[in-house]
Amino acid sequence: MPYLYIALGVVAIIILASAIRVLKEYERGVIFRLGRLVGAKGPGLILLIPFIDRMVRVSLRTITMDIPPQDVITRDNVTVEVNAVTYFRVMDASKAIVEIQDFVFGTSQMAQTTLRSVLGEYELDDLLSKREDINERLQKIIDKQTDPWGVKVSMVEIKDVNLPDEMRRAIARQAEAERERRAKVIHAAGEFEASKKLSAAAAVLEKTPTAIQLRFLGTLTEIATEKNSTIVFPVPIDLLKVWIQKQTGGGKKEK
């Protein structure tokens, strides 16, 4: 008899252990009773009917999944390699188990095919400059496809766009040519502004001849600061006109 009680106790412990489940805050348990869906329960203590109920654990935490590099042909026939990352989580545990065999694998495949099809609609320049718009469009499309599975895609981000070497060189040449063009435009604008200033300065000097003489003297002073052994400086006749007139006038007075 004691052995019978021990055996019954062991059986009771096994049955009780199979009937009790404890789910964490971020977990839900999808319960099937004789193969039929009962619903999702949790978190906390869950009681199951031994040998009749079966429970599948589902995590509700956000899953970060890398999208493997995909070869994409852009609209302007450039082959690039693009990889991305997507963030998603289960919103309906029952659908995630019943509607699809493996919701993680299904979401991954959906993200890969959507990435190739959507990026193929853009030209290379748009692919490099409009990432935010492309990310938003990818998120909406993938989320719409995974909604029947009870999966919510919250974000899709393009990580890297790897270009062929010849395309990188072409882009570098294009950028260099653009910088040269801007430099020439800026230089031309500076020359134009300088010419206007010089024209205004010439008009002022033309009205006041004395200013021209002062300008010559100022230039002579600037040249004198340089360590030159010989300075050849043209002296305008107007600079000596006053002195000549004084000398001429002085001679007449003496007569």
LINVENNOR-V635116 format. One record per helix or strand of 3 or more residues. SS is the DSSP state (alpha for helix, beta for strand). FROM is the first residue (numbers start at 1). LEN is the number of residues. If there is no record, write none. Layout:
ss->SS from->FROM len->LEN
ss->SS from->FROM len->LEN
This chain:
ss->alpha from->2 len->18
ss->beta from->20 len->4
ss->beta from->27 len->7
ss->beta from->36 len->6
ss->beta from->44 len->4
ss->beta from->53 len->7
ss->beta from->63 len->11
ss->beta from->79 len->12
ss->alpha from->93 len->6
ss->alpha from->103 len->17
ss->alpha from->124 len->6
ss->alpha from->131 len->19
ss->beta from->151 len->12
ss->alpha from->165 len->43
ss->alpha from->209 len->16
ss->alpha from->237 len->18
